[in-house]
Structures are given as C-alpha cells and as structure tokens.
C-alpha cells in the first residue's frame, strides 16, 4: 500500500481533490443556477444531493479499504508463513587446543605415520568437513588436509628438522581458521552451498553441503601453509558466502567479509566480520 501511494502520489492527490472538493463544489454551483426550462428544475435540494454523494463516496472508500485490507492480510500471511520456515545461519569460531609433544614431532620427521593414531591430543573433528586451502595458484577446497598440513595444524606450527644426527625444531607459519555453522532459524536450510572468493571475483565456485536442519551444524576450515606461498598472493579482501533456500523455494544468501592483511614482514593477520544481513536472492 505504501509503495502504491509513493508511486502514484500525484494521481491520488488529483483524484482526492476532484472527489472531495471539485464535485461537491460543482453540485453546489449547479443548484445556484436558474434553469431556462422548468423541465430542468431540480426537486432535490443541494444538501440532499451532497448527502447522497457523500454516502456513495463513503461506500466506495469502504470497498476500496476492505479490498486493500484483505490484500494486506494475505501478504502478511505469506510473510508469516515464510518467517516460520526461515533458516538463518550463525557463524561460530572454534577454539583450537593441542598439546605439543616434541618427540612426537620428531617422529613425524622420520616416518609418515598416521597423525590420527592416538599419540596426539588435538580434536575439533566433525564427520562433514570442508577445508578451504589458500594456495599461490588460488583457492582449493578439499574434504581433508594432507599429511604435512595436518601435522602442521596439530603441532601448532612446530616442525622437526633433521640434519645428520641432529634434530632441531622450527616454527612454520600458517593460517588456520576453523568454523562451525549452525542453523539457528525456524526452518531447514536446503541446498546449502559455501564459497570463499575475492571480492572482485565475478565467478565464484561453491561447495555443496546438504540440507541443514534446525540446530544442526556443519564444519569448514580456512587453511594456508605460508611456507609454500608468497604472502602477496593471498593478501586482500575476501567474501565468505553461504547460499541456501527454504522449503518454499525462497533463495537466500549470507555473506561474511574476510580479510588477510600484512601484520609485519613475515606474518599475516586474519580478520572475519561475524555480523551480516540475510539477503533474499529470489522468491519462490
């Protein structure tokens, strides 16, 4: 209703002036004229005609009001129905905890034993995982890290370096941002897709999860081994984008800004904006 008034305000103003002032003034003026022939003499008085006209005008206004009231009620019903099925994603940063065993780090330098053999104390594992890996060639998505990346993550960047009979420990820089996404809305998020891309990227690639029911969570992890990459290749502003739809086929998007900036000569600081607005892409 507000949009109609805003769009046609001039036309509405003209018609209001015509029906509320123009026609009553015309009726009053006509009754002041003296007809040439008695055939045109009116038996009604101007007051009676104005009362009749007012009753008709009030009836028309009531009909129009009822019509727009019903239309607005239907629109509110559809909006309430959409809100009852509305998913909304809450982004939560996971805290990392690991206990570093120097002998265990040294053993990884000697052989390729499994990281998940129970000798390390690092856990934030979920069955459904997506790793978004920043490389010098671009952004790669995998379902798990390779052995060296996983060892780097679990040992907190501590890496054993063997030189002859001597073993030394060095710190290897890396980016690690683990997240959980929870559906805290009122309905299931269907066809949930995730993408991390630079803000100027016009053709981002998405990774599909599945239907995310209310209070369910999924996991993703942004990772980069900075020893194998030029820092300048990953610095800049990114967009973390979630796309999904509800059961009424309305499509939504939630975007979280992510940035990687140079902290000093050898380090990078990561920034994630956790607040965002849900945007409806298309209506079902």
Secondary structure, 3 states (H helix, E strand, C coil): CHHHHHHCHHHHHHHHHHHHHHHHHHHHHHCCCCCCCHHHCCCCCHHHHHHHHHHHHHHHHHHHHHHHHHHHHHHHHHHHHHHHCCCCEEEEECCCCEECCHHHHHHHHHCCCCCCCCCCEECCCCCCEEEEEEECCEEEEECCCCHHHHHHHHCCCEEEEEECCEEEEEECCEEEEEEEEEECCCCCEEEEEEEEEECCCCCCCCEECCCECCCCEEEEEEEEEHHHCCHHHHCEEEEEEEEEECCCCCEEEEEEEEEEEECCCCCEEEEECCCCCEEEEECC
